[in-house]
């Protein structure tokens, strides 16, 4: 899907859904089954939610909150943090280290799963 940004330039858009593989790592902000709309690129900023390939299993995508950030532009890396680090099966920067910003998406919109907040 393509959108135009406010300056009229084309912007690529990716939509993804947080499924049951997300475990409970991002509760209460996101729950399994919630949807996210994410845009590729942009410098990561502390507190932002980003989507990126799992460094330990590249066929899986992770949704995490940005902690500390090092560098800018194509050299930027960020610490990927879980909102709920005590949830079972949590995987974040404590296991795999810092994440390159290149290839990650910043979440710009979330959609709560119909039927409540429980996964």
N, C-alpha and C positions, 0 to 999 in steps of 0.2 A: 504494500500500500504506500502511496506517496501523498504527502501533504505539502502545502505551501506555508512557509513560516511568515512572520510579519514583514520581512523584507522582500517577499516574493520568491525566495529561493526554494528549490525543491528539497524536501527533507524525507529521509526514509523513516518508516514507522514499523515497529514490530509489536505485535500483540501476543501475550502469553498468558497462561493461566497457572496459578499456584495450585498444584495438585497434591494428592496425599503424600507424595515423596517429599514435600516441603516439611513434613513432620509438623512439629509445633514450634519450630525454631524462630518464627517471626511473630508469634502471638505476643501482644494483643493487636498489633498493627495489621497483620495479615493472618488469615487462617487458611488451612487446606481448603481448596475449592474457590478461594477468592481470585478474581481476575486482576491483571495489571496491564496497562498500556505503557510501553517503554519506547523511548527514542534512542537511537544509536548516538554515541559520542557525547561530547561535552566534558569538561573537566569535572571529576568527582568532587563533591563538597561534603564535609562532615555533616552527618545526619540524613543525607540523601539515601534513598533506597535504589539499589542497582541490581540488574540481572546480568549474569555472566556465566560462561561455561565452567563447570566444576573442574578445578585443576587436577583433581584425583580421578575423575571419571568424565572426560570431555563430552560424552553423549548426553550428559545430564546438565541442566541449567539450575543455578542457584539464585535465590533472591535474598539479598542481605543489605544491612544498613552500613553506610560508610562510616568508619571510625577516623583514624588519622589518615592524612594524605601526604604523599611525597612527590615533589615535582609538579610540572604542568604539561599540558598538551600531550603529544605522543609519548613522552617519557614518564607521565604520571602513573603512580601506583597507589593503591589504597588498601587499608585494612578492612576486611569484610567481617562484620560483626552480626551475630544473631541477637535479636531482641530478647529471646528467651534461652540463654546459654545453658540452662540446666535441663532442657527438654531431652528426652532420649534420642540418641542418634544424631545429635547436632554436629554439623561439619561447618567450620568457618576458618578464618585466618589463624586461629590457634593451632589448627592441624596442618594447613597448607601454605601458610605465609601470606605475603602481600600479593595483591591481584593487579595485573596491568589494566589500566583504564581502556586501552585500545581493545576493541571487541566487546566492550561492556555497553549496557543500555541503562539509561536513567529512567526510572519510573516517574511518569507524569500524571497518571490517573489510576485509581484503584476502584474495583467494583466488588462489593461484598456478595458472597454466595447467597442466593435466595434461601430463605428458610432459617436464618439465624446465624450465629457465630460459631457454633460447634462443628468440628470437622468430622 
